Amino acid sequence: MAKNLLKRIAIAGGLAAMLAHSAYAAQQDVWLGTDSSQLSKGIYHTTLDTETGKLSESRLVAQMNGPGFLALHPNGKVLYAVGALNGQDVVAAYALAAADGKPGLKLMNSLPIGDGGAAHLAIDPTARTLITAQYGGGSVAAFSLNADGSLLARTELIKQQGGAKVVPGRQDGSHAHWAGFSPDNRYAFIPDLGLDKVVIYKVDAATAKLTPHGFGAVPPGGGPRHMKFHPNGKWIYVLNELDLSVSVFDYDAAAGRMTLKNTIPTVSKADLAKERFTSASEIHVHPSGKFVYSANRGHDTITAFAVDAASGDLSVISRTNVRGATPRNFSLDPAGKWLLAAGQDSHSLASFAVNQQTGELTYNRSVIHTPSPICVLFGGVANGSK
């Protein structure tokens, strides 16, 4: 009888453990970069329930001044941030480490950027090179990495020259705004709002060195801010901040060359005329490759586009209010099931369900308070759920 009782307890315990693990595995880590403000203290963390789309209360996990943009090491165990530590503009590496049973961050090391603060950063797929884009300095920097993901040394600081001078006060000089790599890791791309160009560099990831290679030009006065590749690697979508549009490029991977096809507005000029302030901020491609999404500050919406499967061209599906103010950033979860929109001025993060057939967004009625969010990053293995 005692043996049967112990067996039933063991079975019940095993079932409970399985159910707990299943529920735990449904929680997706979300890391939040923030703007410098009276409310924000650094990098915050929340979780997304991938079944319900509900968000947990956000928590401060690392103190840093204005850790605007974040990037994750390919191993999912190191997070990088650009911001200020001890009054110095740096790129910092944090190890993902649980604290009191909850995901947290532990500073590994940091290095000065050397040209003011960075607007964006990216790590190459081989985890040997990290690059940053400096909006104010008009430059791109490169850093080599150690095997454990910590920062080794700054290897490049390249000033980008010129200015389109189409939009007064915004294009008098270079304003590098985003950094990223081609799918084959041969080239780096730096959309420059001040130049009306996406500047392209050839990458030597092993040495973290960059060589100027060429550029792709957007329509005059567009002001390129961010860009993303289509999953097929053949098309590039560049979001133009100043005229709130998306430029579609064909991409020749062998030559590292991008060719402009067309440009489509994210919001009509008539609707923009009703706003005091307008500015495009972020763009993402759905993992399926069927949809593209972009954010419109001032209008405070997300525009959903359908992607033509043959040409890569875009057509507007819908525009959805973000249930917040000033959506400087948003992100799709890895499965493309949920979209999280960050309201910088409303200090909020809202969850939307993504219709997998139509691409339309539906507000999930889950919104949390979180200070000055301007970067939404999924992933990591701090809590062992990945």
N, C-alpha and C positions, 0 to 999 in steps of 0.2 A: 504493500500500500504506500509505504514511504517512497519507494522507487517510482511508482506511478505519479505521485504528487510532484516529485522533483522533475519528472519528465514533462508534466503539464506546465510547470513553472518555466522550464527551459523553453518549451515551445512558445508559450505566451510571451516570454521575454524576447525571443528571437523575432516573433511577429511584430512586437512593439518596436524593436530596433529597426526592422525593415521599413515599417511605416514612418518612423522618425527620419530615417535616412532619405526616404522618398520625398518627404516634405521639405527636408533640408536642401536636397539637391535641386529643388525647384526655385531656390533663392539665387538670383543672379547679382553678383557684386556690381555696384555702380559707384565710381569715384567722381567727385565734383571739384573742378578747379574754380576759383573765385576771383572776382575783381577786388581791388583795394577799396575797402569801405569801412564805416564805423561798426558794421555788424559782422563782417567776415574776419575770421582769425586764421584762415589757412585752407587746407584741403579737407573736404568732408566726404563721408561715406554713407550710402544708403543701399538698400537691397530692393530688387524688383521680383515679385512673385510671378514667375513665368506662366502660371496657370490663370491667375486672376488679374494680373496687371497692377496689383496694389503695391504701393511704395511704403517702406518702413520710414520711421523718423530718422532724419539725417544726424550724423554725429561728426564732431571735429576729430580728425585722426592724425593731423600733423600741422603744427604752427608754421606759417610762412606768410610773408606779405605779398599779396597779389599773385598767387600761383595760378595764373590765368589758364594756361594750357598744359595738358598732361599727355603722356604716352606710356605704353606698356611694353616691357621687354618681351620678345617672342616666347620666353619660357614662362611668362605669366607670374613671375616672382619678384620683379623689380618695376617700380613705377618712377617715371621721370617727370619733373615739373620745372617750369621756368617762372621765376619770381625773384624775390629779394630775401636774403638771409643776412642778418647783422648789418643792414643798410647797404648791401652790395647786390647788384643784379647778377644772378647766377642761373645755371642749370644744376638741378639737384637730383641725386639718385636715392630712392627709398626702397628698402626691402619690405615686402609684404609679410607681416608677422602678426599672428593673433595675440591679443592682449585681453585678459579676463574672458577668454572664450569668444571674443569678437574680433573681426578683421581690424587690422591697424597697420601703421607704417613706422618704420625705423630708419632714420637718416643714415645712409652709408657714407656719402661724401658729396661735395659740390665743387664746381669750378666757376670762376668769373667768366662772363661772356666777353667783356671787353669793349662793348659798343652799345651800352645801355641795355634796357630790358628787351626780351624777346617776345614776339607776338605769337609764335608757334614753334613746334618742334616735332621731329620724327626720328625713329630709329629704323635702320635698315634691316631687312629680313634675316641677315646673317648675324645680327647683333654685334657688329664690330664698329659701326659708324653711327653717330647721332648728329643731326643737323638742326640748327635753329635759324629762324628768320627774325630780323630786327626791324620793326616798322619805323621807329624813330631814327635809327642809325642808317637805314637803307642798306642793310648788309645781310650776308649769310655766313654763319659760322659752322665749323665741323669739329667734332670731338671723337677721339678714339676711346674704346671701352675695354675694360678688363674682362676676363673670362667670367667673373662672378656678376657682371653687369655694372659694377661701379665705374666711375669716370676716370679715365687715364690722363688725357691731355687734350688741350685745344690744338687742332692741327691746321685750321684755316680760319681766316677772317677776311672775307672778300666784300669790298664796297661796290655796290651796284650804281653805275653812273647814269646821269641824265634825268629827264623829267618830261612827261608828255605835255604838261602845261595847258591842258584842255579845260580842266576844272580848276579855277583859281583857288589857291590856298590848300588844295588837296593833291595837286600833281606838279608842284614846283621842283620836286626831287624824288629820289627813290623811296619807296615805302614797301619793303618786302613784308608779305603778310601771311604766308603759309609755307610749309616745307613738307615734301614727301618724295617718295621713290617710285620709279616705274616697277611694274610687276616682275620684270626680270632683273631688277636691282642694278641695271647698268647706268641709269640716269637719275638725277635729282631735279625736282621741279620747284620753282619759287615764284608763285604769282606775286607781281609787284604792282600795287595800286597806283603808285606814282608814275610808272613807266607805260601803263597799258600793255604790259607784256607778261607772259609766263617765261621766266628765264630758266634755261636748261643747262645743267652741268653734267659732264661725264663723271662717274663715280668710281674710285678705286676703294672699295670697302675695306680691303685688308690694311690700307695705310690711312684711311679716313681723309683722303685727298680729293679735291674737286677741280675739274678743268672746264672752263667755259665752253659750251657746245653750240648754243643757239637760243632761239626763243620762238614762242607762239604769240601772235598779236591779237588782241581783242579790238572791237570797234572803238574809235576815239572817244575818250571820256567815260568808258565803261568802268574802269577801276577794278581790275581783277583782285579778288580777295582770297577765296578758297577754291579748290578743285578736287575732283575725284575721277578715278578710272572706272569704266564699265567692267564688270567681271570678265568679259571676253578679251580685255586688253586692247581693243581696237578703237575705242572711243574715249574721249576725255570731255568732262563737263566742268566748265569754269564759271563760277559765280561772280558776277560783276557787282560790286558793292554800290557804286555811285549811281548807276542807272537802273538798278534792280532788274538784272537780266541774267540769262544763262547762255553762254556761248558753247556750241557743240563743235568739237574738233575730231577729225580723223587722226589716228595715231599710227605712224609707221615705226614699229618696234625696232626693226633692223637698223634704221637710220637715226632713231631718236628724234623724229620730226613730227610736229603737230601742225595740221592744216585746218584752218577755220572753215566750217561748213555753213553755219547760220547762227543767229542769236534770237532768243525768244524772251519777251518780258515775263517777269514773275508776277507782276501786278499791272493792271492797265494804268496808263498815264492819267486817265480821268479819276480813278480811285486814289492814286497817289497825290493828286492835286488837292485832295481834301485833308491831307495830313500836314502837320507842321514840320515833322521830321520823318525822313524815310531813308532806309539803308538796308541792303541785303547783308546777311551775316554768315550763314552756313549752308552747306549742300551735302547730301548723301545719296548714294545709289542703293536701292534695295538689293539684298543678297541674290534674289532671283534674276536681277538685271531688268526686270519689267517696269520698274518705276524709279523716278528721281524725285527727291524732296528738297525744297529750299526754304529758308526762313526770311521773313520780311519784318524788320524792325520799324516801328512807327505804325505801320499797318497791323502789326502784331499777329501775323498769320504764318501758316506753313502752306506753301503751294505744292501740290502733288502733280507730277507729270507722268504721262504714259510714254514709254520708250518704244519707238518703232523697231521691231525685231530685225528688219533688213538693213535699215539705214542708221539707226541710233538717234534719229531725230525725235524731238519732244513735242507733246501736245498737252495742254493743261487739262487735268481731271477735275480738280477742285481746290478751294482754299479754305483752311480751317483755322478758326480763332484759337490761339494757344492757351487761353484761360490764364493769361498773365501779361505782364508788361515787359517789352523789349526782349524778344527771344534772340539773344546773342549766340545761342548754341542749342543744338538738339542732337540726339543720336538714336539710331535703331539698334535694338538688341540683336545679338548674332544670328538669331533665327529669322529676323525680320517680322516678328509677330507684334512687337510693341515699339512705339516711338515715344521718347521722353523729351519734352520741350522745357528748356530752362528760361525762366523770366528773370532777367538781371535786375530790373527795377522793382518788380513785385516780390522778389526774394522767394521764388517758388519753382517747383518742378512738377509738371503735370504729365499724366500718362494717357496715351492714346492707343487704341487697338488699330492694327493695320489689316484692312481687308485684303487677303492674299489673291483674290481674283480681280478686284477692281482698283486696288491701291488707295482707296479712300480711307480717311481717318475718322475714328469715332472716339470722342472723349470718354475716358473710363471712369470718371468721377473720383479719381484718385489724384490728389494734389497735396504736396507737403510744403512746409516752410523750410527754406534753406538759404543762407545768406549769399546774396550777390553771385549766383551761379553763372559762369560763362564757359564752362567746359563740362561735357557729360561723357564719361569714359566707362565702357563696360569691360568686365573681365578681371582675372586675377585668381590666385589660389590661396589667399590668406586664410580662408575659413575651410579649406579642404572640400568645397562643394563642386569644384570643377574637375 
